[in-house]
Amino acid sequence: MLHIDLTILWVIIDLIILYFILKKFLFGRVRDVIARREGQIKKSYDDAASVKADAQALHEKYEAQQQSAQAEAANIRTEAIKKANAEYDRILGEASDRSDQMIEEAKKKAQAAAEIERREAEEKITDLVKNAAAKLVDSQTDEQMYDAFLKEVEK
């Protein structure tokens, strides 16, 4: 038959007692620590997922704002170009009006100068005709008068 030594029996009893003591004091606490750690890890994962979702939402908001800003910049650029073209047209129109006005004034001055020259020429011709007529009356021969008239005109 089997013969069990008393020492082995006491070792087995000691192991059983040690197991129950460890189970009561150590394993429960270890399980609590593990459960708390699992809770912390789960919370960390949940927080990370929440932060990731927030970051994704912020990224989408940023993208929308960037597109809005680009559209606004394009509108501002278009408006600036329109204003610049309008200002260019206005300045060009003013310059054209001023040049037309200056040309008209120059034409009027030229016409006035031509009118003055014409009057002076008429006066000179009138004086020449009067002088010629006076000389004609004073002169005795037609030939002398003709020669005098030609000399007068040549001057």
C-alpha positions as a Markdown table, in Angstrom:
| # | Residue | x | y | z |
|---|---|---|---|---|
| 1 | Met | 0.0 | 0.0 | 0.0 |
| 2 | Leu | 0.8 | 3.5 | -0.1 |
| 3 | His | 2.6 | 4.9 | 2.6 |
| 4 | Ile | 2.5 | 8.7 | 3.0 |
| 5 | Asp | 5.0 | 10.3 | 5.1 |
| 6 | Leu | 3.9 | 12.8 | 7.7 |
| 7 | Thr | 6.1 | 15.5 | 6.4 |
| 8 | Ile | 4.6 | 15.3 | 3.0 |
| 9 | Leu | 1.1 | 15.5 | 4.6 |
| 10 | Trp | 2.1 | 18.6 | 6.5 |
| 11 | Val | 3.6 | 20.2 | 3.4 |
| 12 | Ile | 0.3 | 19.5 | 1.6 |
| 13 | Ile | -1.7 | 21.0 | 4.5 |
| 14 | Asp | 0.7 | 24.0 | 4.6 |
| 15 | Leu | 0.2 | 24.5 | 0.9 |
| 16 | Ile | -3.6 | 24.4 | 1.2 |
| 17 | Ile | -3.5 | 26.8 | 4.1 |
| 18 | Leu | -1.1 | 29.1 | 2.2 |
| 19 | Tyr | -3.4 | 28.9 | -0.8 |
| 20 | Phe | -6.4 | 30.1 | 1.2 |
| 21 | Ile | -4.5 | 32.8 | 2.9 |
| 22 | Leu | -3.0 | 34.0 | -0.4 |
| 23 | Lys | -6.5 | 33.8 | -1.9 |
| 24 | Lys | -8.0 | 35.8 | 0.9 |
| 25 | Phe | -5.4 | 38.5 | 1.2 |
| 26 | Leu | -3.4 | 38.6 | -2.1 |
| 27 | Phe | -5.4 | 37.3 | -5.0 |
| 28 | Gly | -8.4 | 39.6 | -4.2 |
| 29 | Arg | -6.2 | 42.6 | -4.1 |
| 30 | Val | -4.3 | 41.6 | -7.2 |
| 31 | Arg | -7.6 | 41.1 | -9.0 |
| 32 | Asp | -8.7 | 44.6 | -7.8 |
| 33 | Val | -5.5 | 46.1 | -9.0 |
| 34 | Ile | -5.9 | 44.3 | -12.4 |
| 35 | Ala | -9.5 | 45.4 | -12.6 |
| 36 | Arg | -8.6 | 49.0 | -11.8 |
| 37 | Arg | -5.8 | 48.9 | -14.4 |
| 38 | Glu | -8.2 | 47.5 | -17.0 |
| 39 | Gly | -10.6 | 50.3 | -16.2 |
| 40 | Gln | -7.9 | 52.9 | -16.5 |
| 41 | Ile | -6.8 | 51.4 | -19.8 |
| 42 | Lys | -10.4 | 51.3 | -21.1 |
| 43 | Lys | -10.8 | 54.9 | -20.0 |
| 44 | Ser | -7.6 | 55.9 | -21.7 |
| 45 | Tyr | -8.8 | 54.2 | -24.9 |
| 46 | Asp | -12.2 | 55.9 | -24.6 |
| 47 | Asp | -10.5 | 59.3 | -24.0 |
| 48 | Ala | -8.2 | 58.7 | -27.0 |
| 49 | Ala | -11.2 | 57.9 | -29.2 |
| 50 | Ser | -12.9 | 61.0 | -27.9 |
| 51 | Val | -9.8 | 63.1 | -28.6 |
| 52 | Lys | -9.5 | 61.6 | -32.0 |
| 53 | Ala | -13.1 | 62.4 | -32.8 |
| 54 | Asp | -12.7 | 65.9 | -31.6 |
| 55 | Ala | -9.5 | 66.3 | -33.6 |
| 56 | Gln | -11.3 | 65.0 | -36.7 |
| 57 | Ala | -14.2 | 67.5 | -36.1 |
| 58 | Leu | -11.7 | 70.3 | -35.7 |
| 59 | His | -9.8 | 69.2 | -38.8 |
| 60 | Glu | -13.1 | 69.2 | -40.8 |
| 61 | Lys | -14.0 | 72.6 | -39.4 |
| 62 | Tyr | -10.5 | 73.9 | -40.3 |
| 63 | Glu | -10.9 | 72.5 | -43.9 |
| 64 | Ala | -14.3 | 74.3 | -44.2 |
| 65 | Gln | -12.8 | 77.5 | -42.9 |
| 66 | Gln | -9.9 | 77.2 | -45.2 |
| 67 | Gln | -12.2 | 76.7 | -48.2 |
| 68 | Ser | -14.3 | 79.6 | -47.0 |
| 69 | Ala | -11.2 | 81.8 | -46.6 |
| 70 | Gln | -10.0 | 80.8 | -50.1 |
| 71 | Ala | -13.4 | 81.7 | -51.6 |
| 72 | Glu | -13.5 | 85.0 | -49.8 |
| 73 | Ala | -9.9 | 85.7 | -50.9 |
| 74 | Ala | -11.0 | 85.0 | -54.5 |
| 75 | Asn | -14.0 | 87.3 | -54.1 |
| 76 | Ile | -11.8 | 90.0 | -52.6 |
| 77 | Arg | -9.3 | 89.6 | -55.5 |
| 78 | Thr | -12.1 | 89.8 | -58.0 |
| 79 | Glu | -13.6 | 92.9 | -56.4 |
| 80 | Ala | -10.2 | 94.5 | -56.3 |
| 81 | Ile | -9.6 | 93.8 | -60.0 |
| 82 | Lys | -13.1 | 95.2 | -60.8 |
| 83 | Lys | -12.4 | 98.4 | -58.8 |
| 84 | Ala | -8.9 | 98.7 | -60.3 |
| 85 | Asn | -10.4 | 98.4 | -63.8 |
| 86 | Ala | -13.2 | 100.9 | -63.0 |
| 87 | Glu | -10.6 | 103.3 | -61.7 |
| 88 | Tyr | -8.4 | 102.7 | -64.8 |
| 89 | Asp | -11.4 | 103.4 | -67.0 |
| 90 | Arg | -12.3 | 106.5 | -65.0 |
| 91 | Ile | -8.8 | 107.9 | -65.2 |
| 92 | Leu | -8.5 | 107.0 | -68.9 |
| 93 | Gly | -11.9 | 108.7 | -69.5 |
| 94 | Glu | -10.8 | 111.9 | -67.6 |
| 95 | Ala | -7.6 | 112.0 | -69.5 |
| 96 | Ser | -9.5 | 111.5 | -72.8 |
| 97 | Asp | -11.9 | 114.3 | -71.9 |
| 98 | Arg | -9.0 | 116.6 | -70.9 |
| 99 | Ser | -7.2 | 115.9 | -74.1 |
| 100 | Asp | -10.3 | 116.5 | -76.1 |
| 101 | Gln | -10.9 | 119.7 | -74.3 |
| 102 | Met | -7.2 | 120.8 | -74.9 |
| 103 | Ile | -7.6 | 119.9 | -78.6 |
| 104 | Glu | -10.8 | 122.0 | -78.8 |
| 105 | Glu | -9.1 | 124.9 | -77.0 |
| 106 | Ala | -6.1 | 124.6 | -79.4 |
| 107 | Lys | -8.5 | 124.5 | -82.4 |
| 108 | Lys | -10.3 | 127.6 | -81.1 |
| 109 | Lys | -7.0 | 129.4 | -80.5 |
| 110 | Ala | -5.8 | 128.4 | -84.0 |
| 111 | Gln | -9.1 | 129.6 | -85.5 |
| 112 | Ala | -8.8 | 132.9 | -83.5 |
| 113 | Ala | -5.2 | 133.3 | -84.6 |
| 114 | Ala | -6.2 | 132.5 | -88.2 |
| 115 | Glu | -9.1 | 135.0 | -87.9 |
| 116 | Ile | -6.7 | 137.7 | -86.6 |
| 117 | Glu | -4.2 | 136.9 | -89.5 |
| 118 | Arg | -7.1 | 137.1 | -92.0 |
| 119 | Arg | -8.3 | 140.4 | -90.6 |
| 120 | Glu | -4.7 | 141.8 | -90.7 |
| 121 | Ala | -4.3 | 140.5 | -94.2 |
| 122 | Glu | -7.7 | 142.1 | -95.2 |
| 123 | Glu | -6.6 | 145.4 | -93.6 |
| 124 | Lys | -3.3 | 145.3 | -95.5 |
| 125 | Ile | -5.1 | 144.5 | -98.7 |
| 126 | Thr | -7.6 | 147.3 | -98.0 |
| 127 | Asp | -4.7 | 149.7 | -97.3 |
| 128 | Leu | -2.9 | 148.5 | -100.5 |
| 129 | Val | -6.1 | 149.0 | -102.5 |
| 130 | Lys | -6.7 | 152.4 | -100.9 |
| 131 | Asn | -3.1 | 153.4 | -101.6 |
| 132 | Ala | -3.4 | 152.1 | -105.1 |
| 133 | Ala | -6.6 | 154.0 | -105.7 |
| 134 | Ala | -5.1 | 157.2 | -104.2 |
| 135 | Lys | -2.1 | 156.8 | -106.4 |
| 136 | Leu | -4.3 | 156.0 | -109.3 |
| 137 | Val | -6.1 | 159.3 | -108.8 |
| 138 | Asp | -2.8 | 161.1 | -108.3 |
| 139 | Ser | -1.0 | 159.4 | -111.1 |
| 140 | Gln | -1.1 | 160.7 | -114.6 |
| 141 | Thr | -0.6 | 157.6 | -116.7 |
| 142 | Asp | -2.0 | 154.2 | -116.4 |
| 143 | Glu | 1.3 | 152.6 | -117.0 |
| 144 | Gln | 3.0 | 154.5 | -114.1 |
| 145 | Met | 0.1 | 153.6 | -111.9 |
| 146 | Tyr | 0.4 | 149.9 | -112.9 |
| 147 | Asp | 4.2 | 149.8 | -112.2 |
| 148 | Ala | 3.7 | 151.5 | -108.8 |
| 149 | Phe | 1.0 | 149.0 | -107.9 |
| 150 | Leu | 3.2 | 146.1 | -108.8 |
| 151 | Lys | 6.1 | 147.6 | -106.7 |
| 152 | Glu | 3.7 | 148.1 | -103.8 |
| 153 | Val | 2.4 | 144.5 | -104.0 |
| 154 | Glu | 6.0 | 143.1 | -104.1 |
| 155 | Lys | 6.8 | 144.7 | -100.8 |
